[in-house]
Amino acid sequence: MQIGFDIQQDEAIANTMQVSALAGRYLQVFDVPAALKNGAICTDWLADPQTLIVGGGSNILFVRAQIDKVVHLAAATFGYVDELNTVLVWAEGGLGFDDWVRWTTHQGWYGLECLAEIPGTVGAAPIQNVGAYGVQLSDVLVSVDVWDRVQQSRSVLPAAACDFGYRQSCFKTESHRWFILRVTVRLRKTPAPDWPRLSYPGLVQAADVYMAESQRPLALLTPHDLAQVVTRVRRQKLPDWREPRLGSLGSFFQNPVVLNSFAATLKARWPDLPVYPQGANNAPMGEAKLSAAWLIEQAGWRGFSHNNAGIYARHALVLVNLGGATGADLWGLAQRIQADVFARYGVRLVPEPLIINN
C-alpha cells in the first residue's frame, strides 16, 4: 500500500444485494489530498469515464459482474464548526451515512434524525438526495466538496448548484463527472417549530409506543429519540442491510411523480391508491407522487420469488436476493414488475439504484 491509497487486482466488490461482482483493478483511497497529488490516479483512474466509483454498495445492482476499474473512497474523518444557533457538520465521503446520522443525533442536533438507518456512505447520499419521512438530505445540505473528473480540479459546490430534486441531483445525471469527497450540512441546536413531524402513519404509532415505554411526552423527544423511532419502523418493514443472509438495496423503485390530472384519473378507478400532492399546486398540470409500493402490491408481486430473486414479503418496494441470485435474475424480475405495473396502471416505475448492465 502506498501512502494514502492502495491498489489491488481482482478484488470482490462489496454490495448489500449480495451478488457477485469483481473489479479487475481496485483503488482504495484513505487520504484524499495524498491520492489527488498522484498524477496516475487523476489521469488513469479518475479521468477515465469507465472507472466506477463505489461507496457502501447499497445502491448498485451489478447485472454485469466484471468491472475493469473501481475506486472506493475509504477516507472517513468528520467534524463540525460551532455557530450561534446552528452547527456546520462535515464528513468525508467514506464515512457510513448512518454512523454520521447517529453521531449528530447523539450531539442533540436537529436535522438528520429522520434519515437514520439509511445504508451507504456519506459520499453516496447526495447522489440520490436520500430521504425518508418527509425529509431529504438537501433540506440541510450546505455544500459538497468534489473532484471534477472532467476538468481535473477540486471545487466546492453549494447546494443550489447541485440540482437537487426527488431522488435526483447533478451527481446522478452526470454520474461520470463527479467524485464526492466531503459533505457539509447545517443542523439546528433547537427544534424547528413543526418538530417532530410525525405525519407518516407508521411513524405515529411507533412514536406512541416509544413514548409510552420511555414515559416521556412528545415535547421532550430528542433527535436521538426520534432516530430510534425511525429505526424501529424501518427494521420492521425492511431487511437489515448489515445482515448478509438476505441481500437488498432497500426501496428499489422510486415513488412515481405524475400530473395531478392523471393521478385523479387513477384515484377515481382505484380509490385506495395513496396520492401525495407536491407543493401547494393542485391544478391539473401540477404534480402528485404515487405510492410505488401500493402499485406493486396491488399487482400481486409482494412475496413473489423466482430463481432466488424475489420481492420482500414485508414490503412490496424491496427487491431481495434470497440466496445465490445473480444480478441478471434480479434485474429480470424488476423489469417484469415494471412492465406489469405499466400495463395495469400506465405508470412507469424508475429504479432508485444504479444498474450496471453494460
Secondary structure, 3 states (H helix, E strand, C coil): CECCEEEEEEEECCCCCCCCCEEEEEEEECCHHHHHCCHHHHHHHHCCCCCEEECCCCCEEECCCEEEEEEEECCCCEEEEECCCEEEEEEECCCEHHHHHHHHHHCCCECCHHHCCCCCECCCHHHHCCEECCEEHHHCEEEEEEEECCCCEEEEEEHHHCCCECCECHHHHCCCCEEEEEEEEEEECCCCCCCCCCCCHHHHHHHHHHHHHHCCCHHHCCHHHHHHHHHHHHHHHCCCCCCCCCEEEEECECCCEEEHHHHHHHHHHCCCCCEEECCCCCCCCCEEEECHHHHHHHCCCCCCEECCEEECCCCCCEEEECCCCCHHHHHHHHHHHHHHHHHHHCCCCCECCEEECC
